[in-house]
Amino acid sequence: MTTPHSKSMSRREFLKTATVAGAGLALAACAAPVAAPSAGGGAAAVNTGARQTVRYLSWWFEEGKRGETWKAFINEFNESQNEIEVVAENIPFDAYTTKTIVAVQSGQLDGDILMATPELAPRLIRSDLLMPLDDVLTRNNITDLSSAHDAMRKDGHIYGLDMVTVAFGILYNNTRYEEANITPAKTPEEWIEVSKALTDRDNQRYGFWSPHLVNEPSDFWFTLEEWCMPYDGVWAQGKTPMLTSEPIINGLKLFKQMYDVAFPQGADIATGQRLFGTGATAQGLFVSAAVGGLKPLFPDLYPELRSAPIPWESNKSIARIHPMMINKDSDVRDAALEFVTYMYQPDNYRRMVEGCEDVIFAQPSAARQEYLDNLHWLKPGFDGVSYVTPFDIVGDFVYNFQELGQIVITNFADVLNAGKSVEEAMAKAQTEAEALAERIE
């Protein structure tokens, strides 16, 4: 048997593993060398000789290439030793977000390893419920970690390591563009006109789709968050909401225009994905990670995928870091640390990013230019863009991101469905957000 620190298997061997990993997760025997007690707080786990089961919670184990890749790595790790078994537990995204927020509020996390969104991560770090991960960087000799990790640090320690950074951009179906003799838009106004020209409601052909239902709040809000970018706005400065500022008002008016002229209105996330995957919808504002999910479900679409340039002057877009974290109160936290350390070995990290078909490397030195050059959809929409993070545009509400989002989308839904003006809806939202700011720390 090899150990987690032995030479990694070849890419071909790994991809073979990926095809059978889903069936083998619950049965795989495992064991990695357990690290010395770490600065995680509480009593260290005691190795009694029995297999230690590590529960890894996330929303992405059913997400196309990402799910296949992670299941394969879990299987690979489990088979590499015989003391630790990592078990994947999949929770749908909205439910995962709610579950995590409730856990933080209760002061007790579920699971041993947790994935976090860029908005959940600061809340988790401030809660003091996490184990420091400095040892992962030391053991793997990582010195070029992305600056986005600055938000993952507290009191000189790092508490989250990025496992995917996704960036917003416009993906389109090249066949639909060519059929309509369309070229990518260069301004927000052209973006509306392009989307309108691609729409034929009588024949169920649509120019654009984005999450827009209040019963899918997490996806609706984190995507709507991007719509302050066309006019270089922010949703908040510190604890001051900016919901009635000109850039926010104009961005939401742009969304409403797009909704009116190009959306399959009322389409939920599953329907929206299917419409884009089958060519019924021509384009959408997607995170780069969506490609890995679309490719296996809609193989005919993949060759036709292209990305459009960011159609606003600032060329800014949001990039979202998703860190892996460890529950400091876990009885098997040192075993959990072994798996995180294994995944952050530079070669394993590179294989993970490539397997998921992601494009932004938290360890820049791990990136292979050959891999990036083979992604025909990467340029120009996801290359050369000026990226900002949610930390830059929601201010101190990053600690109460979902609460702010609920205020925004609930009021904005009245614009989409009840005929309210954007100004009227956001005036009400501003008042509610100011009240929220007074309640939060």
DAUR-V708122 format. One record per residue. PHI is phi in whole degrees, -180 to 180 (* if undefined). OMEGA is omega in degrees with one decimal (* if undefined). Layout:
phi:PHI omega:OMEGA
phi:PHI omega:OMEGA
This chain:
phi:* omega:174.6
phi:-90 omega:174.2
phi:-105 omega:178.3
phi:-60 omega:-178.5
phi:-103 omega:177.8
phi:-80 omega:179.9
phi:-60 omega:-177.2
phi:-72 omega:177.7
phi:-69 omega:-179.1
phi:-70 omega:178.7
phi:-61 omega:179.8
phi:-62 omega:179.1
phi:-63 omega:-179.9
phi:-63 omega:-179.1
phi:-67 omega:173.3
phi:-63 omega:179.9
phi:-61 omega:-175.2
phi:-61 omega:-175.9
phi:-74 omega:-177.5
phi:-117 omega:-171.9
phi:-64 omega:-175.7
phi:-57 omega:-177.9
phi:-77 omega:-171.6
phi:-96 omega:-171.9
phi:-59 omega:-173.0
phi:-74 omega:-174.3
phi:-101 omega:-171.4
phi:-68 omega:172.6
phi:-83 omega:-173.1
phi:-161 omega:171.7
phi:175 omega:173.5
phi:-111 omega:176.6
phi:-58 omega:-177.5
phi:-83 omega:-176.4
phi:-71 omega:173.5
phi:-62 omega:-179.6
phi:-50 omega:-175.7
phi:-105 omega:-177.5
phi:-80 omega:-176.2
phi:-103 omega:-177.4
phi:89 omega:179.2
phi:78 omega:-178.5
phi:-74 omega:179.3
phi:-71 omega:177.5
phi:-65 omega:-179.5
phi:-102 omega:178.7
phi:-84 omega:-178.5
phi:-91 omega:-176.1
phi:95 omega:177.2
phi:-82 omega:177.3
phi:-63 omega:177.7
phi:-97 omega:-179.9
phi:-95 omega:180.0
phi:-109 omega:179.2
phi:-89 omega:-178.7
phi:-110 omega:-176.1
phi:-99 omega:174.9
phi:-162 omega:177.3
phi:-104 omega:-165.5
phi:-110 omega:-177.3
phi:-72 omega:176.5
phi:-110 omega:-174.6
phi:-98 omega:170.0
phi:48 omega:-177.8
phi:-60 omega:-179.7
phi:-65 omega:179.3
phi:-62 omega:179.0
phi:-61 omega:-177.2
phi:-65 omega:-178.4
phi:-68 omega:177.2
phi:-63 omega:178.9
phi:-66 omega:179.2
phi:-67 omega:177.4
phi:-62 omega:178.4
phi:-63 omega:178.9
phi:-60 omega:179.3
phi:-64 omega:-178.1
phi:-60 omega:-178.3
phi:-79 omega:-175.9
phi:-82 omega:-177.7
phi:-160 omega:-172.2
phi:-136 omega:178.9
phi:-114 omega:-175.2
phi:-127 omega:172.3
phi:-122 omega:174.7
phi:-90 omega:-178.5
phi:-120 omega:179.2
phi:-81 omega:174.9
phi:-125 omega:-176.8
phi:-92 omega:177.4
phi:-130 omega:179.4
phi:-53 omega:-167.6
phi:-55 omega:-178.4
phi:-62 omega:179.8
phi:-66 omega:179.2
phi:-64 omega:179.7
phi:-60 omega:-179.5
phi:-63 omega:-179.5
phi:-59 omega:-177.5
phi:-69 omega:178.5
phi:-62 omega:179.0
phi:-62 omega:179.9
phi:-63 omega:177.8
phi:-62 omega:-179.4
phi:-64 omega:180.0
phi:-83 omega:-179.3
phi:81 omega:-178.9
phi:-146 omega:-178.9
phi:-83 omega:171.2
phi:-95 omega:178.2
phi:85 omega:-178.8
phi:-104 omega:173.1
phi:-114 omega:-179.5
phi:-129 omega:167.6
phi:-91 omega:178.9
phi:-137 omega:169.7
phi:-84 omega:178.5
phi:-64 omega:179.9
phi:-90 omega:176.8
phi:-72 omega:-173.3
phi:-57 omega:-179.6
phi:-61 omega:178.5
phi:-64 omega:178.5
phi:-65 omega:-178.9
phi:-64 omega:-179.0
phi:-66 omega:-176.9
phi:-74 omega:-176.5
phi:61 omega:179.6
phi:-106 omega:-172.8
phi:-115 omega:177.5
phi:-94 omega:175.7
phi:-62 omega:-177.1
phi:-117 omega:-179.2
phi:-55 omega:-176.5
phi:-62 omega:179.2
phi:-62 omega:-179.8
phi:-69 omega:-179.5
phi:-64 omega:-177.0
phi:-66 omega:179.7
phi:-98 omega:177.4
phi:54 omega:-179.4
phi:-94 omega:-177.2
phi:-123 omega:-175.4
phi:-120 omega:-179.9
phi:-60 omega:-175.8
phi:-62 omega:-178.8
phi:-67 omega:176.9
phi:-60 omega:179.5
phi:-74 omega:178.0
phi:-58 omega:179.3
phi:-76 omega:179.9
phi:-95 omega:-175.3
phi:-106 omega:174.9
phi:-153 omega:177.6
phi:53 omega:175.4
phi:83 omega:-179.9
phi:-118 omega:177.1
phi:-107 omega:-172.5
phi:-118 omega:179.1
phi:-148 omega:177.6
phi:-123 omega:-174.6
phi:-61 omega:174.3
phi:-112 omega:168.1
phi:-167 omega:168.0
phi:-107 omega:-178.8
phi:-110 omega:-177.1
phi:-122 omega:177.5
phi:-80 omega:174.2
phi:-160 omega:-179.4
phi:-100 omega:173.5
phi:-100 omega:178.5
phi:-139 omega:177.9
phi:-90 omega:-174.0
phi:-62 omega:178.3
phi:-62 omega:179.4
phi:-65 omega:177.4
phi:-63 omega:-177.7
phi:-67 omega:178.8
phi:-59 omega:-178.4
phi:-94 omega:-178.1
phi:55 omega:-176.6
phi:-101 omega:168.4
phi:-117 omega:-176.3
phi:-57 omega:179.8
phi:-70 omega:177.7
phi:-116 omega:179.6
phi:-137 omega:176.1
phi:-58 omega:-179.3
phi:-66 omega:177.0
phi:-65 omega:179.0
phi:-60 omega:176.5
phi:-65 omega:-177.5
phi:-65 omega:176.9
phi:-61 omega:-178.1
phi:-65 omega:177.7
phi:-65 omega:-179.2
phi:-67 omega:-179.4
phi:-89 omega:-174.3
phi:-106 omega:174.0
phi:-141 omega:-173.8
phi:-61 omega:-179.3
phi:-61 omega:179.8
phi:-108 omega:177.5
phi:53 omega:175.2
phi:-118 omega:-171.2
phi:-127 omega:-177.7
phi:-92 omega:-172.9
phi:-163 omega:173.1
phi:-148 omega:173.0
phi:-154 omega:176.8
phi:-55 omega:-176.3
phi:-153 omega:-178.9
phi:-107 omega:-177.9
phi:-70 omega:176.0
phi:-84 omega:169.5
phi:-125 omega:-165.5
phi:-64 omega:-175.8
phi:-65 omega:179.8
phi:-68 omega:179.0
phi:-58 omega:-174.1
phi:-73 omega:-175.4
phi:-69 omega:174.7
phi:-81 omega:177.4
phi:-61 omega:178.1
phi:-52 omega:-178.5
phi:-67 omega:-171.8
phi:-77 omega:168.1
phi:-86 omega:-176.5
phi:-67 omega:-176.7
phi:-56 omega:-177.5
phi:-119 omega:172.1
phi:57 omega:-178.5
phi:-104 omega:172.6
phi:-136 omega:179.8
phi:-82 omega:179.1
phi:-159 omega:170.4
phi:-121 omega:-172.9
phi:61 omega:177.7
phi:-99 omega:-179.8
phi:-101 omega:176.5
phi:-65 omega:180.0
phi:-118 omega:-170.5
phi:-72 omega:176.9
phi:-105 omega:178.4
phi:-71 omega:-176.3
phi:-59 omega:179.9
phi:-62 omega:179.0
phi:-69 omega:179.1
phi:-59 omega:-179.5
phi:-67 omega:178.3
phi:-65 omega:179.1
phi:-72 omega:173.8
phi:-65 omega:177.0
phi:-63 omega:177.1
phi:-60 omega:-179.4
phi:-62 omega:176.0
phi:-60 omega:179.9
phi:-62 omega:178.9
phi:-60 omega:-176.5
phi:-69 omega:-170.5
phi:-100 omega:-169.0
phi:-139 omega:-173.8
phi:-77 omega:158.1
phi:-80 omega:-168.9
phi:-65 omega:-179.3
phi:89 omega:179.9
phi:-72 omega:177.3
phi:-78 omega:-173.5
phi:-63 omega:-179.4
phi:-63 omega:179.1
phi:-68 omega:179.3
phi:-61 omega:178.1
phi:-64 omega:-179.0
phi:-65 omega:-179.6
phi:-63 omega:177.2
phi:-70 omega:-177.3
phi:-64 omega:-178.7
phi:-95 omega:177.7
phi:91 omega:179.9
phi:-69 omega:173.4
phi:-110 omega:-169.4
phi:-84 omega:-172.5
phi:-160 omega:176.9
phi:-165 omega:173.9
phi:-91 omega:-173.3
phi:-123 omega:166.8
phi:-78 omega:-176.1
phi:-58 omega:-178.7
phi:-67 omega:-179.5
phi:-62 omega:-176.8
phi:-61 omega:179.9
phi:-63 omega:176.3
phi:-82 omega:-178.7
phi:-74 omega:-171.5
phi:-58 omega:-179.2
phi:-73 omega:-178.6
phi:-79 omega:-175.6
phi:-133 omega:-175.2
phi:-61 omega:179.3
phi:-72 omega:179.6
phi:-75 omega:-168.8
phi:-52 omega:179.8
phi:-63 omega:-177.6
phi:-92 omega:-179.0
phi:-68 omega:173.3
phi:-139 omega:173.1
phi:-116 omega:-179.9
phi:-94 omega:174.2
phi:-60 omega:175.2
phi:-62 omega:-171.4
phi:-90 omega:171.7
phi:-147 omega:-165.4
phi:-61 omega:-175.3
phi:-70 omega:-175.5
phi:58 omega:179.9
phi:-92 omega:173.0
phi:-150 omega:-177.5
phi:-93 omega:170.5
phi:-114 omega:-171.2
phi:-116 omega:178.6
phi:-90 omega:-178.7
phi:-123 omega:-174.7
phi:-87 omega:169.8
phi:-92 omega:-174.5
phi:-136 omega:-179.3
phi:-123 omega:176.4
phi:-67 omega:-174.9
phi:-69 omega:-179.7
phi:-92 omega:177.4
phi:-65 omega:176.0
phi:-71 omega:-177.4
phi:-123 omega:-174.0
phi:-65 omega:178.9
phi:-72 omega:173.1
phi:-67 omega:176.5
phi:-61 omega:178.9
phi:-62 omega:177.8
phi:-62 omega:-179.7
phi:-69 omega:178.2
phi:-61 omega:178.3
phi:-62 omega:178.2
phi:-61 omega:-178.1
phi:-68 omega:-177.8
phi:-96 omega:166.8
phi:-57 omega:-171.2
phi:-50 omega:-179.8
phi:-69 omega:176.9
phi:-65 omega:178.3
phi:-60 omega:178.9
phi:-62 omega:-180.0
phi:-62 omega:177.7
phi:-65 omega:-179.5
phi:-60 omega:-179.3
phi:-68 omega:178.3
phi:-63 omega:178.4
phi:-81 omega:-176.9
phi:60 omega:174.3
phi:-90 omega:-170.1
phi:-130 omega:-179.4
phi:-116 omega:-175.3
phi:-101 omega:175.4
phi:-69 omega:171.3
phi:-110 omega:-174.8
phi:-54 omega:-178.4
phi:-69 omega:179.4
phi:-84 omega:-176.2
phi:-73 omega:173.9
phi:-108 omega:-179.6
phi:-62 omega:178.4
phi:-58 omega:178.2
phi:-63 omega:-178.4
phi:-63 omega:-179.3
phi:-67 omega:-179.1
phi:-85 omega:177.1
phi:-90 omega:-170.9
phi:-67 omega:-177.4
phi:-95 omega:-171.5
phi:-67 omega:-177.3
phi:-101 omega:1.9
phi:-94 omega:-168.1
phi:-70 omega:-178.5
phi:-119 omega:-176.6
phi:-130 omega:179.7
phi:75 omega:-179.5
phi:-87 omega:175.5
phi:-86 omega:-174.4
phi:-90 omega:170.3
phi:-120 omega:-179.1
phi:-116 omega:174.7
phi:-56 omega:178.4
phi:-61 omega:-177.5
phi:-77 omega:-168.2
phi:-120 omega:175.4
phi:-118 omega:175.7
phi:57 omega:-178.3
phi:-72 omega:176.4
phi:-73 omega:173.9
phi:-59 omega:177.7
phi:-82 omega:177.7
phi:-137 omega:-173.4
phi:-61 omega:-176.9
phi:-66 omega:179.7
phi:-65 omega:175.9
phi:-62 omega:-179.6
phi:-61 omega:178.9
phi:-61 omega:176.9
phi:-63 omega:-176.9
phi:-64 omega:-173.0
phi:-71 omega:179.2
phi:-64 omega:179.0
phi:-75 omega:180.0
phi:-69 omega:176.3
phi:-59 omega:177.0
phi:-69 omega:174.3
phi:-74 omega:-177.5
phi:-71 omega:-168.0
phi:-119 omega:-172.9
phi:-123 omega:173.2
phi:79 omega:176.5
phi:-71 omega:173.6
phi:-78 omega:177.0
phi:-61 omega:-178.8
phi:-61 omega:-178.8
phi:-65 omega:-178.1
phi:-66 omega:-177.7
phi:-77 omega:172.9
phi:-64 omega:177.3
phi:-66 omega:179.5
phi:-63 omega:179.6
phi:-61 omega:178.9
phi:-62 omega:179.9
phi:-67 omega:179.6
phi:-69 omega:176.3
phi:-65 omega:177.1
phi:-66 omega:176.4
phi:-62 omega:-178.5
phi:-60 omega:179.8
phi:-72 omega:-176.8
phi:-87 omega:-173.9
phi:-86 omega:-179.0
phi:-71 omega:*
